[in-house]
Amino acid sequence: MLLVIALIGIFLIWIFWSSIIGAGFQPTSRKLVKQMLDMAEVGPDDIVYDLGSGDGRIVINAVKKYNAKAVGLEADPSRVFWSRLVITLSGIGNRAKIIWGNFFNQDISEATVVTLFLSDTANQKLKSKFIKELKPGTKIVSYVWKFKGWQPVKVDETEEIYLYVMGQSNLSLKNHNIRYY
């Protein structure tokens, strides 16, 4: 009986681990991945960081379709294993990698684009990390969740995709032009 309880506990921790530190796993559709990367105008000179990269679909698409370099940060070891396997089998390991760990504890300063679909709480906690680590001009694309007090520079209201730019979105909100899609 004790073994059954222990196994159930381990299973629940495995399922909810990513929720505990950022957000639960909910894959972003391929259509939305494309829209997020298009909104950020990702190109060959970009280094895309996907926080909570799940199965690696944003990382893989950024490399294969936009010729960018990409890094995924994921806390769930099974998703890290899966996405690393797909990257290896796709032959893009020289431009893509997945790091196992808590994105709050990882250095993201080389990013030119950051993508995320986390939670409202995680987004608000990330603001100070972004201010500290991201260079002016770095683009942040958030699906569903906004950054309170920051002004997006582009918005797709239908799909709930918000583009922020460091040095613009997190500063004065006066005379700010938002482009809606």
N, CA, C and O of each residue as an XYZ file, in Angstrom:
724
protein
N       0.821     -1.200      0.000
C       0.000      0.000      0.000
C       0.867      1.266      0.000
O       0.571      2.238     -0.696
N       1.930      1.233      0.787
C       2.825      2.377      0.843
C       3.484      2.627     -0.511
O       3.687      3.774     -0.909
N       3.813      1.550     -1.210
C       4.411      1.673     -2.544
C       3.443      2.331     -3.523
O       3.855      3.162     -4.332
N       2.168      1.969     -3.459
C       1.151      2.551     -4.340
C       1.025      4.052     -4.071
O       0.957      4.849     -5.007
N       0.994      4.429     -2.821
C       0.894      5.843     -2.455
C       2.129      6.602     -2.948
O       2.013      7.713     -3.465
N       3.304      6.003     -2.788
C       4.538      6.635     -3.248
C       4.517      6.807     -4.765
O       4.900      7.864     -5.267
N       4.081      5.797     -5.495
C       4.009      5.882     -6.955
C       3.015      6.949     -7.411
O       3.279      7.686     -8.361
N       1.885      7.026     -6.737
C       0.899      8.067     -7.065
C       1.496      9.447     -6.800
O       1.318     10.366     -7.598
N       2.199      9.591     -5.688
C       2.843     10.864     -5.362
C       3.872     11.261     -6.404
O       3.910     12.416     -6.829
N       4.700     10.323     -6.819
C       5.710     10.586     -7.845
C       5.044     10.981     -9.157
O       5.480     11.916     -9.829
N       3.994     10.269     -9.512
C       3.272     10.573    -10.748
C       2.690     11.985    -10.696
O       2.794     12.723    -11.676
N       2.088     12.369     -9.591
C       1.500     13.705     -9.463
C       2.560     14.804     -9.518
O       2.348     15.855    -10.123
N       3.694     14.552     -8.885
C       4.790     15.526     -8.958
C       5.256     15.664    -10.395
O       5.486     16.779    -10.862
N       5.403     14.544    -11.111
C       5.836     14.581    -12.505
C       4.852     15.382    -13.357
O       5.268     16.187    -14.190
N       3.554     15.167    -13.153
C       2.523     15.857    -13.925
C       2.512     17.360    -13.623
O       2.393     18.182    -14.532
N       2.635     17.704    -12.350
C       2.466     19.097    -11.950
C       3.771     19.859    -11.736
O       3.742     21.032    -11.365
N       4.919     19.209    -11.964
C       6.201     19.860    -11.724
C       6.321     21.179    -12.469
O       6.671     22.197    -11.871
N       6.037     21.174    -13.759
C       6.191     22.414    -14.516
C       5.193     23.477    -14.060
O       5.479     24.670    -14.163
N       4.033     23.065    -13.559
C       3.063     24.034    -13.033
C       3.585     24.711    -11.773
O       3.325     25.889    -11.532
N       4.320     23.954    -10.981
C       4.827     24.471     -9.722
C       5.812     25.614     -9.958
O       5.810     26.595     -9.215
N       6.655     25.493    -10.987
C       7.685     26.513    -11.183
C       7.360     27.530    -12.269
O       8.085     28.516    -12.396
N       6.321     27.342    -13.046
C       6.030     28.330    -14.082
C       4.652     28.179    -14.672
O       3.805     29.054    -14.497
N       4.412     27.092    -15.365
C       3.118     26.851    -16.001
C       3.048     25.394    -16.417
O       4.067     24.763    -16.695
N       1.861     24.882    -16.455
C       1.674     23.500    -16.880
C       1.870     23.351    -18.377
O       1.849     24.333    -19.120
N       2.059     22.125    -18.806
C       2.284     21.852    -20.218
C       0.978     21.907    -20.980
O       0.052     21.137    -20.725
N       0.924     22.824    -21.910
C      -0.220     22.951    -22.807
C       0.363     23.388    -24.145
O       0.671     24.565    -24.332
N       0.518     22.451    -25.076
C       1.201     22.779    -26.338
C       0.512     23.911    -27.102
O      -0.714     23.978    -27.186
N       1.329     24.782    -27.646
C       0.849     25.870    -28.500
C       0.661     25.302    -29.902
O       1.526     24.587    -30.409
N      -0.460     25.619    -30.523
C      -0.724     25.088    -31.863
C       0.327     25.570    -32.853
O       0.933     26.624    -32.659
N       0.538     24.810    -33.894
C       1.521     25.184    -34.926
C       1.162     26.527    -35.572
O       2.044     27.315    -35.910
N      -0.119     26.774    -35.736
C      -0.576     28.048    -36.305
C      -0.150     29.216    -35.402
O       0.334     30.237    -35.889
N      -0.332     29.058    -34.102
C       0.035     30.128    -33.170
C       1.551     30.282    -33.063
O       2.053     31.395    -32.905
N       2.280     29.170    -33.148
C       3.741     29.255    -33.146
C       4.192     30.136    -34.307
O       5.024     31.027    -34.133
N       3.642     29.883    -35.485
C       3.982     30.680    -36.669
C       3.629     32.154    -36.445
O       4.424     33.038    -36.765
N       2.452     32.415    -35.904
C       2.035     33.795    -35.668
C       2.948     34.498    -34.661
O       3.282     35.671    -34.830
N       3.346     33.780    -33.623
C       4.237     34.368    -32.625
C       5.588     34.729    -33.245
O       6.102     35.827    -33.032
N       6.156     33.801    -34.010
C       7.461     34.046    -34.622
C       7.376     35.102    -35.721
O       8.298     35.900    -35.888
N       6.274     35.109    -36.470
C       6.064     36.151    -37.482
C       5.927     37.528    -36.834
O       6.498     38.505    -37.320
N       5.175     37.604    -35.746
C       4.971     38.892    -35.080
C       6.301     39.468    -34.602
O       6.502     40.682    -34.636
N       7.212     38.596    -34.156
C       8.522     39.052    -33.691
C       9.493     39.270    -34.847
O      10.628     39.700    -34.639
N       9.040     38.971    -36.070
C       9.880     39.117    -37.258
C      11.218     38.403    -37.093
O      12.279     38.964    -37.368
N      11.141     37.154    -36.638
C      12.327     36.336    -36.402
C      13.054     36.083    -37.718
O      12.432     35.814    -38.746
N      14.367     36.173    -37.667
C      15.187     35.941    -38.852
C      16.507     35.290    -38.501
O      16.730     34.927    -37.346
N      17.386     35.135    -39.477
C      18.646     34.416    -39.298
C      19.599     35.019    -38.261
O      20.472     34.316    -37.753
N      19.451     36.268    -37.950
C      20.335     36.900    -36.961
C      19.812     36.775    -35.535
O      20.461     37.237    -34.596
N      18.652     36.160    -35.364
C      18.031     36.076    -34.041
C      18.463     34.830    -33.260
O      18.801     33.786    -33.818
N      18.431     35.005    -31.939
C      18.582     33.895    -31.001
C      17.299     33.873    -30.190
O      17.071     34.736    -29.342
N      16.466     32.881    -30.457
C      15.155     32.762    -29.832
C      15.272     31.893    -28.584
O      15.809     30.786    -28.636
N      14.772     32.398    -27.474
C      14.684     31.625    -26.239
C      13.210     31.354    -25.970
O      12.399     32.278    -25.915
N      12.873     30.089    -25.806
C      11.501     29.710    -25.469
C      11.483     29.245    -24.021
O      12.061     28.212    -23.684
N      10.820     30.009    -23.175
C      10.756     29.688    -21.751
C       9.601     28.740    -21.498
O       8.447     29.064    -21.779
N       9.913     27.566    -20.965
C       8.911     26.522    -20.820
C       8.671     25.892    -22.179
O       7.544     25.869    -22.675
N       9.746     25.377    -22.782
C       9.714     24.971    -24.186
C       8.932     23.688    -24.474
O       8.728     23.350    -25.640
N       8.496     22.976    -23.454
C       7.646     21.807    -23.674
C       8.256     20.812    -24.635
O       9.348     20.299    -24.396
N       7.546     20.536    -25.734
C       8.019     19.546    -26.705
C       8.977     20.144    -27.733
O       9.390     19.446    -28.658
N       9.334     21.405    -27.595
C      10.338     22.032    -28.441
C       9.833     22.606    -29.747
O      10.631     22.993    -30.600
N       8.524     22.668    -29.921
C       8.007     23.085    -31.234
C       8.380     24.510    -31.636
O       8.606     24.768    -32.818
N       8.452     25.442    -30.680
C       8.855     26.808    -31.042
C      10.332     26.827    -31.412
O      10.711     27.454    -32.401
N      11.160     26.158    -30.640
C      12.595     26.081    -30.922
C      12.827     25.480    -32.310
O      13.581     26.028    -33.114
N      12.187     24.374    -32.577
C      12.364     23.676    -33.857
C      11.881     24.532    -35.024
O      12.559     24.615    -36.048
N      10.732     25.160    -34.885
C      10.217     26.018    -35.953
C      11.103     27.242    -36.172
O      11.326     27.643    -37.314
N      11.608     27.839    -35.098
C      12.475     29.014    -35.242
C      13.710     28.679    -36.070
O      14.180     29.496    -36.861
N      14.230     27.470    -35.879
C      15.419     27.050    -36.620
C      15.064     26.639    -38.044
O      15.681     27.110    -38.999
N      14.082     25.770    -38.189
C      13.780     25.201    -39.510
C      13.118     26.184    -40.467
O      13.424     26.180    -41.659
N      12.229     27.012    -39.974
C      11.458     27.884    -40.867
C      11.953     29.327    -40.911
O      11.644     30.057    -41.853
N      12.725     29.750    -39.893
C      13.175     31.142    -39.826
C      14.702     31.252    -39.822
O      15.253     32.353    -39.818
N      15.375     30.105    -39.824
C      16.832     30.027    -39.875
C      17.501     30.750    -38.703
O      18.634     31.217    -38.824
N      16.807     30.840    -37.578
C      17.366     31.453    -36.378
C      18.090     30.386    -35.563
O      17.990     29.193    -35.853
N      18.805     30.819    -34.560
C      19.296     29.909    -33.524
C      18.231     29.921    -32.439
O      17.527     30.916    -32.271
N      18.107     28.818    -31.701
C      17.058     28.779    -30.687
C      17.464     27.913    -29.505
O      18.172     26.915    -29.641
N      16.985     28.337    -28.337
C      17.253     27.643    -27.080
C      15.931     27.482    -26.350
O      15.174     28.440    -26.193
N      15.664     26.280    -25.912
C      14.482     26.030    -25.093
C      14.900     25.787    -23.658
O      15.908     25.130    -23.401
N      14.134     26.310    -22.732
C      14.360     26.069    -21.306
C      13.143     25.335    -20.771
O      12.028     25.853    -20.822
N      13.353     24.131    -20.257
C      12.241     23.278    -19.829
C      12.596     22.560    -18.532
O      13.713     22.068    -18.372
N      11.643     22.503    -17.611
C      11.861     21.870    -16.312
C      11.515     20.384    -16.297
O      12.023     19.642    -15.457
N      10.672     19.951    -17.196
C      10.219     18.560    -17.189
C      11.211     17.683    -17.953
O      11.380     17.857    -19.160
N      11.867     16.746    -17.272
C      12.897     15.936    -17.942
C      12.361     15.085    -19.100
O      13.090     14.844    -20.062
N      11.128     14.633    -19.032
C      10.600     13.830    -20.144
C      10.403     14.690    -21.389
O      10.628     14.216    -22.502
N       9.992     15.929    -21.223
C       9.837     16.826    -22.368
C      11.193     17.273    -22.906
O      11.360     17.464    -24.111
N      12.156     17.437    -22.008
C      13.524     17.748    -22.438
C      14.049     16.601    -23.295
O      14.590     16.835    -24.376
N      13.897     15.369    -22.828
C      14.358     14.207    -23.585
C      13.691     14.156    -24.957
O      14.359     13.970    -25.974
N      12.372     14.323    -24.978
C      11.636     14.248    -26.247
C      12.095     15.329    -27.225
O      12.379     15.037    -28.387
N      12.167     16.574    -26.756
C      12.532     17.656    -27.672
C      13.977     17.525    -28.141
O      14.279     17.837    -29.293
N      14.875     17.069    -27.268
C      16.256     16.833    -27.691
C      16.318     15.737    -28.758
O      17.089     15.839    -29.713
N      15.521     14.708    -28.596
C      15.467     13.629    -29.577
C      14.994     14.149    -30.934
O      15.592     13.839    -31.964
N      13.924     14.935    -30.931
C      13.393     15.486    -32.184
C      14.416     16.409    -32.841
O      14.579     16.381    -34.061
N      15.095     17.212    -32.058
C      16.127     18.105    -32.595
C      17.254     17.292    -33.231
O      17.715     17.619    -34.324
N      17.690     16.252    -32.560
C      18.751     15.396    -33.101
C      18.311     14.727    -34.397
O      19.047     14.733    -35.384
N      17.117     14.153    -34.395
C      16.608     13.473    -35.592
C      16.362     14.448    -36.740
O      16.426     14.056    -37.905
N      16.083     15.705    -36.427
C      15.854     16.722    -37.456
C      17.153     17.265    -38.035
O      17.141     17.966    -39.047
N      18.266     16.944    -37.395
C      19.553     17.416    -37.893
C      19.815     18.892    -37.667
O      20.575     19.509    -38.414
N      19.195     19.467    -36.645
C      19.363     20.906    -36.395
C      20.079     21.183    -35.073
O      20.020     22.294    -34.546
N      20.748     20.173    -34.550
C      21.427     20.302    -33.265
C      22.511     21.361    -33.222
O      22.898     21.804    -32.141
N      23.008     21.777    -34.384
C      24.018     22.835    -34.408
C      23.414     24.225    -34.212
O      24.141     25.184    -33.955
N      22.077     24.342    -34.332
C      21.416     25.652    -34.186
C      20.337     25.655    -33.099
O      19.749     26.698    -32.811
N      20.079     24.500    -32.501
C      19.011     24.409    -31.496
C      19.487     23.584    -30.313
O      20.226     22.612    -30.468
N      19.052     23.988    -29.132
C      19.339     23.176    -27.948
C      18.242     23.385    -26.914
O      17.562     24.411    -26.882
N      18.103     22.380    -26.082
C      17.146     22.427    -24.984
C      17.932     22.276    -23.689
O      18.742     21.361    -23.539
N      17.684     23.177    -22.769
C      18.339     23.149    -21.468
C      17.325     22.695    -20.433
O      16.211     23.214    -20.360
N      17.730     21.719    -19.636
C      16.876     21.218    -18.571
C      17.106     22.069    -17.333
O      18.224     22.150    -16.824
N      16.043     22.702    -16.853
C      16.161     23.500    -15.643
C      15.053     24.522    -15.522
O      14.189     24.644    -16.391
N      15.099     25.234    -14.449
C      14.136     26.278    -14.137
C      14.562     27.563    -14.847
O      15.652     28.076    -14.595
N      13.715     28.082    -15.728
C      14.102     29.264    -16.510
C      14.381     30.481    -15.645
O      15.083     31.389    -16.089
N      13.858     30.533    -14.430
C      14.155     31.653    -13.542
C      15.639     31.668    -13.161
O      16.187     32.715    -12.817
N      16.282     30.504    -13.225
C      17.682     30.379    -12.810
C      18.655     30.322    -13.984
O      19.846     30.097    -13.769
N      18.197     30.513    -15.198
C      19.048     30.431    -16.379
C      19.337     31.829    -16.928
O      18.482     32.714    -16.890
N      20.541     32.009    -17.433
C      20.925     33.269    -18.057
C      20.343     33.317    -19.468
O      20.617     32.435    -20.283
N      19.551     34.332    -19.757
C      18.929     34.467    -21.080
C      19.412     35.725    -21.798
O      18.772     36.193    -22.740
N      20.542     36.267    -21.349
C      20.997     37.568    -21.850
C      21.363     37.572    -23.332
O      21.386     38.641    -23.942
N      21.652     36.412    -23.935
C      21.992     36.409    -25.362
C      20.751     36.424    -26.265
O      20.879     36.543    -27.484
N      19.566     36.306    -25.684
C      18.333     36.269    -26.476
C      18.096     37.587    -27.205
O      18.333     38.669    -26.668
N      17.623     37.464    -28.445
C      17.107     38.633    -29.167
C      15.590     38.569    -29.236
O      14.923     39.580    -29.453
N      15.048     37.353    -29.048
C      13.602     37.125    -28.995
C      13.342     36.111    -27.884
O      14.030     35.096    -27.781
N      12.338     36.401    -27.053
C      11.915     35.468    -26.015
C      10.449     35.154    -26.262
O       9.637     36.062    -26.438
N      10.107     33.867    -26.276
C       8.706     33.465    -26.421
C       8.255     32.765    -25.151
O       9.043     32.095    -24.481
N       6.972     32.928    -24.826
C       6.452     32.271    -23.647
C       4.939     32.134    -23.685
O       4.218     32.976    -24.221
N       4.497     31.042    -23.096
C       3.079     30.765    -22.840
C       3.064     30.115    -21.473
O       3.069     28.891    -21.350
N       3.044     30.956    -20.442
C       3.224     30.476    -19.084
C       1.954     30.687    -18.264
O       0.958     29.989    -18.453
N       2.001     31.644    -17.365
C       0.852     32.008    -16.540
C       1.003     33.472    -16.181
O       2.080     34.047    -16.341
N      -0.053     34.068    -15.705
C       0.010     35.468    -15.296
C       1.052     35.646    -14.195
O       1.833     36.597    -14.230
N       1.068     34.747    -13.227
C       2.020     34.830    -12.120
C       3.452     34.736    -12.616
O       4.305     35.526    -12.212
N       3.721     33.774    -13.490
C       5.082     33.607    -14.020
C       5.508     34.844    -14.806
O       6.636     35.313    -14.657
N       4.613     35.376    -15.643
C       4.956     36.572    -16.413
C       5.342     37.732    -15.503
O       6.330     38.420    -15.760
N       4.577     37.952    -14.448
C       4.865     39.076    -13.558
C       6.204     38.870    -12.848
O       6.948     39.829    -12.643
N       6.511     37.637    -12.473
C       7.798     37.342    -11.829
C       8.961     37.532    -12.784
O      10.060     37.891    -12.361
N       8.730     37.297    -14.067
C       9.801     37.397    -15.059
C      10.192     38.834    -15.396
O      11.273     39.063    -15.939
N       9.347     39.791    -15.088
C       9.626     41.174    -15.469
C      10.979     41.659    -14.948
O      11.742     42.271    -15.695
N      11.282     41.398    -13.697
C      12.560     41.867    -13.145
C      13.736     41.132    -13.788
O      14.794     41.726    -13.989
N      13.568     39.860    -14.110
C      14.608     39.100    -14.807
C      14.854     39.705    -16.193
O      16.001     39.872    -16.606
N      13.796     40.025    -16.892
C      13.931     40.612    -18.225
C      14.646     41.955    -18.160
O      15.535     42.227    -18.966
N      14.260     42.794    -17.203
C      14.895     44.108    -17.056
C      16.387     43.945    -16.771
O      17.208     44.693    -17.303
N      16.732     42.986    -15.949
C      18.122     42.761    -15.556
C      18.947     42.147    -16.693
O      20.099     42.534    -16.889
N      18.377     41.196    -17.446
C      19.179     40.398    -18.370
C      19.031     40.743    -19.850
O      19.967     40.516    -20.617
N      17.905     41.276    -20.270
C      17.691     41.471    -21.707
C      18.144     42.850    -22.165
O      17.944     43.852    -21.479
N      18.753     42.872    -23.332
C      19.241     44.117    -23.917
C      18.071     44.920    -24.499
O      17.049     44.345    -24.872
N      18.221     46.237    -24.575
C      17.202     47.037    -25.264
C      17.023     46.525    -26.696
O      17.997     46.215    -27.383
N      15.788     46.443    -27.124
C      15.472     45.938    -28.451
C      15.089     44.467    -28.474
O      14.543     43.987    -29.467
N      15.368     43.742    -27.391
C      14.979     42.334    -27.325
C      13.461     42.247    -27.339
O      12.776     42.964    -26.610
N      12.953     41.363    -28.174
C      11.504     41.191    -28.319
C      11.024     40.055    -27.422
O      11.675     39.018    -27.294
N       9.873     40.278    -26.810
C       9.239     39.264    -25.964
C       7.850     39.033    -26.523
O       7.052     39.964    -26.624
N       7.559     37.794    -26.885
C       6.246     37.444    -27.417
C       5.551     36.558    -26.390
O       6.024     35.466    -26.075
N       4.433     37.036    -25.876
C       3.678     36.295    -24.877
C       2.324     35.888    -25.445
O       1.596     36.705    -26.009
N       2.012     34.638    -25.287
C       0.713     34.123    -25.706
C      -0.202     34.108    -24.484
O       0.148     33.530    -23.455
N      -1.329     34.717    -24.587
C      -2.418     34.829    -23.605
C      -2.127     35.835    -22.489
O      -2.948     36.716    -22.233
N      -0.991     35.721    -21.830
C      -0.752     36.523    -20.625
C       0.037     37.784    -20.931
O       1.051     37.754    -21.630
N      -0.459     38.906    -20.383
C       0.185     40.210    -20.562
C       1.165     40.457    -19.417
O       1.210     39.708    -18.440
N       1.945     41.523    -19.563
C       2.813     42.003    -18.500
C       2.185     43.272    -17.949
O       2.139     44.296    -18.632
N       1.708     43.207    -16.729
C       1.047     44.359    -16.111
C       2.003     45.541    -16.038
O       3.139     45.411    -15.581
N       1.523     46.703    -16.498
C       2.318     47.920    -16.463
C       3.207     48.108    -17.676
O       3.827     49.162    -17.822
N       3.287     47.119    -18.547
C       4.073     47.239    -19.775
C       3.127     47.392    -20.942
O       2.016     46.863    -20.929
N       3.566     48.109    -21.937
C       2.746     48.363    -23.118
C       3.257     47.532    -24.298
O       4.407     47.700    -24.704
N       2.439     46.647    -24.852
C       2.889     45.904    -26.037
C       3.028     46.843    -27.232
O       2.348     47.865    -27.311
N       3.920     46.485    -28.163
C       4.074     47.278    -29.379
C       3.241     46.701    -30.518
O       2.923     47.406    -31.476
N       2.891     45.433    -30.417
C       1.984     44.789    -31.370
C       1.054     43.876    -30.589
O       1.446     43.273    -29.590
N      -0.190     43.784    -31.062
C      -1.182     42.949    -30.403
C      -2.023     42.239    -31.459
O      -2.495     42.858    -32.412
N      -2.200     40.961    -31.281
C      -3.188     40.201    -32.050
C      -4.274     39.847    -31.051
O      -4.173     38.851    -30.334
N      -5.319     40.673    -31.009
C      -6.380     40.501    -30.009
C      -7.134     39.189    -30.183
O      -7.534     38.566    -29.199
N      -7.328     38.770    -31.421
C      -8.068     37.537    -31.674
C      -7.343     36.340    -31.079
O      -7.957     35.494    -30.430
N      -6.040     36.271    -31.300
C      -5.255     35.122    -30.830
C      -4.605     35.357    -29.468
O      -3.998     34.445    -28.907
N      -4.727     36.564    -28.935
C      -4.133     36.926    -27.650
C      -2.611     36.763    -27.645
O      -2.035     36.133    -26.758
N      -1.983     37.350    -28.658
C      -0.528     37.350    -28.746
C      -0.066     38.798    -28.569
O      -0.580     39.714    -29.211
N       0.911     38.979    -27.686
C       1.387     40.311    -27.341
C       2.893     40.384    -27.558
O       3.638     39.537    -27.066
N       3.337     41.398    -28.297
C       4.761     41.611    -28.527
C       5.217     42.817    -27.719
O       4.660     43.909    -27.830
N       6.234     42.597    -26.910
C       6.851     43.645    -26.114
C       8.284     43.815    -26.595
O       8.896     42.865    -27.085
N       8.821     45.024    -26.456
C      10.212     45.284    -26.828
C      10.882     45.958    -25.635
O      10.423     46.991    -25.145
N      11.973     45.354    -25.181
C      12.707     45.920    -24.055
C      13.245     47.294    -24.449
O      13.765     47.481    -25.549
N      13.111     48.238    -23.543
C      13.525     49.604    -23.807
C      12.392     50.457    -24.348
O      12.524     51.676    -24.456
N      11.286     49.823    -24.688
C      10.086     50.549    -25.132
C       8.903     50.167    -24.249
O       8.308     51.019    -23.588
N       8.575     48.900    -24.247
C       7.371     48.427    -23.565
C       7.434     48.608    -22.056
O       6.412     48.847    -21.412
N       8.621     48.495    -21.495
C       8.762     48.556    -20.046
C       9.061     49.966    -19.542
O       9.294     50.158    -18.349
N       9.058     50.955    -20.440
C       9.324     52.332    -20.051
C       8.038     53.149    -20.104
O       6.942     52.590    -20.065
N       8.167     54.440    -20.190
C       7.021     55.341    -20.202
C       5.980     54.922    -21.227
O       6.319     54.532    -22.344
N       4.739     55.001    -20.851
C       3.655     54.606    -21.730
C       3.138     55.773    -22.567
O       2.203     55.600    -23.348
N       3.728     56.949    -22.416
C       3.273     58.119    -23.174
C       3.667     57.984    -24.644
O       4.720     57.436    -24.969
N       2.822     58.481    -25.507
C       3.075     58.512    -26.957
C       3.463     57.161    -27.510
O       4.352     57.062    -28.356
N       2.816     56.139    -27.047
C       3.136     54.785    -27.477
C       2.158     54.342    -28.559
O       0.943     54.384    -28.365
N       2.689     53.927    -29.679
C       1.829     53.445    -30.770
C       1.784     51.928    -30.761
O       2.821     51.268    -30.832
N       0.585     51.378    -30.673
C       0.402     49.927    -30.682
C      -0.145     49.535    -32.044
O      -1.085     50.158    -32.538
N       0.432     48.512    -32.653
C      -0.083     48.000    -33.908
C      -0.956     46.791    -33.600
O      -0.517     45.838    -32.956
N      -2.187     46.847    -34.066
C      -3.111     45.731    -33.869
C      -3.222     44.933    -35.145
O      -3.180     45.494    -36.241
N      -3.364     43.632    -35.013
C      -3.482     42.730    -36.157
C      -4.893     42.231    -36.284
O      -5.194     41.456    -37.191
